[in-house]
Amino acid sequence: MPTLPDDDEWLARERRAIGDRIRVERIRQNRTQESVYLAARISRSAYQEIEAGIADARITTLLKIAQVLGVHVSDLLRDRSRKTAEA
């Protein structure tokens, strides 16, 4: 059975990866941070901290961001390149 690592650095890496996926999708759509956080009805600081990988995002917030970007929330959480590499 998998166990948690002794430190929480893996959590920081995962938060940054989620933020990176949000940023990549936002830029792919040629959208500004402002257009996304206003449409998602979240604060500017909350959005910026999520995209920077600093904040722990609530699932509700991630669902709002995914809806605004027109992607499934799993697309923000899952590392597609790793899955492709494993296949």
C-alpha contacts under 8 A as a table, 3 or more apart, distances in Angstrom:
res1	aa1	res2	aa2	distance
5	P	8	D	7.07
5	P	10	W	7.76
7	D	10	W	7.50
8	D	11	L	5.33
8	D	12	A	6.88
9	E	12	A	5.13
9	E	13	R	6.36
10	W	13	R	5.02
10	W	14	E	6.19
11	L	14	E	5.06
11	L	15	R	6.15
12	A	15	R	5.11
12	A	16	R	6.21
12	A	53	G	7.09
12	A	54	I	7.57
13	R	16	R	5.17
13	R	17	A	6.14
14	E	17	A	4.96
14	E	18	I	6.19
14	E	53	G	7.99
15	R	18	I	5.20
15	R	19	G	6.21
15	R	50	I	7.57
15	R	53	G	4.60
15	R	54	I	6.95
15	R	55	A	7.46
15	R	56	D	7.08
16	R	19	G	5.02
16	R	20	D	6.01
16	R	51	E	7.47
16	R	52	A	6.31
16	R	53	G	3.88
16	R	54	I	7.22
17	A	20	D	4.95
17	A	21	R	6.25
17	A	53	G	7.20
18	I	21	R	5.16
18	I	22	I	6.33
18	I	51	E	7.44
18	I	53	G	7.00
18	I	76	L	5.71
18	I	77	L	5.77
19	G	22	I	5.09
19	G	23	R	6.15
19	G	50	I	5.67
19	G	51	E	3.85
19	G	52	A	5.61
19	G	53	G	5.07
20	D	23	R	5.04
20	D	24	V	6.02
20	D	51	E	6.45
20	D	52	A	7.42
20	D	53	G	7.69
21	R	24	V	5.13
21	R	25	E	6.19
21	R	75	D	7.99
21	R	76	L	5.70
22	I	25	E	5.31
22	I	26	R	6.10
22	I	51	E	6.34
22	I	76	L	6.24
23	R	26	R	5.03
23	R	27	I	6.04
23	R	51	E	6.20
24	V	27	I	5.23
24	V	28	R	5.96
25	E	28	R	4.93
25	E	29	Q	6.27
25	E	69	L	7.29
26	R	29	Q	5.23
26	R	30	N	6.32
26	R	31	R	5.39
26	R	32	T	7.09
26	R	33	Q	7.60
26	R	36	V	7.83
26	R	69	L	6.89
27	I	30	N	4.72
27	I	31	R	5.80
27	I	32	T	7.46
28	R	31	R	7.73
31	R	35	S	6.37
31	R	36	V	7.17
32	T	35	S	5.25
32	T	36	V	6.61
33	Q	36	V	5.27
33	Q	37	Y	6.19
33	Q	47	Y	7.65
33	Q	48	Q	7.58
34	E	37	Y	5.34
34	E	38	L	5.91
34	E	44	R	7.10
35	S	38	L	5.43
35	S	39	A	6.08
36	V	39	A	5.21
36	V	40	A	5.98
36	V	65	I	7.06
36	V	68	V	6.58
36	V	69	L	7.52
37	Y	40	A	5.00
37	Y	41	R	5.88
37	Y	42	I	5.34
37	Y	43	S	6.43
37	Y	44	R	6.07
37	Y	47	Y	6.03
37	Y	65	I	7.60
38	L	41	R	4.99
38	L	42	I	6.48
38	L	43	S	7.60
38	L	44	R	7.88
39	A	68	V	6.46
40	A	61	T	7.94
40	A	64	K	5.30
40	A	65	I	5.75
40	A	67	Q	7.90
40	A	68	V	6.10
42	I	46	A	6.75
42	I	47	Y	6.78
42	I	61	T	7.53
43	S	46	A	5.23
43	S	47	Y	6.28
44	R	47	Y	5.25
44	R	48	Q	6.11
45	S	48	Q	5.11
45	S	49	E	6.03
46	A	49	E	5.22
46	A	50	I	6.20
46	A	55	A	7.51
47	Y	50	I	5.16
47	Y	51	E	6.14
48	Q	51	E	5.14
48	Q	52	A	5.98
49	E	52	A	5.02
49	E	53	G	6.05
49	E	54	I	5.05
49	E	55	A	5.22
50	I	53	G	5.02
50	I	54	I	6.00
50	I	55	A	5.20
50	I	56	D	7.03
50	I	57	A	6.20
51	E	54	I	7.74
52	A	55	A	7.87
53	G	56	D	7.83
57	A	61	T	6.38
57	A	62	L	6.58
58	R	61	T	5.23
58	R	62	L	6.42
59	I	62	L	5.03
59	I	63	L	6.06
60	T	63	L	5.06
60	T	64	K	6.30
61	T	64	K	5.10
61	T	65	I	6.28
62	L	65	I	5.08
62	L	66	A	6.03
62	L	73	V	6.61
63	L	66	A	5.10
63	L	67	Q	6.09
63	L	73	V	5.77
64	K	67	Q	5.10
64	K	68	V	6.23
65	I	68	V	5.16
65	I	69	L	6.17
66	A	69	L	5.09
66	A	70	G	5.93
66	A	71	V	5.13
66	A	72	H	5.82
66	A	73	V	5.22
66	A	76	L	7.31
67	Q	70	G	5.00
67	Q	71	V	6.24
67	Q	72	H	7.21
67	Q	73	V	7.83
68	V	71	V	7.88
71	V	75	D	6.53
71	V	76	L	7.95
72	H	75	D	5.42
72	H	76	L	7.32
73	V	76	L	5.32
73	V	77	L	6.57
74	S	77	L	4.93
74	S	78	R	5.70
75	D	78	R	5.50
75	D	79	D	7.73
75	D	80	R	7.72
76	L	79	D	7.96
79	D	82	R	5.54
79	D	83	K	6.59
80	R	83	K	5.09
80	R	84	T	6.12
81	S	84	T	5.05
81	S	85	A	6.05
82	R	85	A	5.00
82	R	86	E	6.13
83	K	86	E	5.13
83	K	87	A	6.31
84	T	87	A	5.26
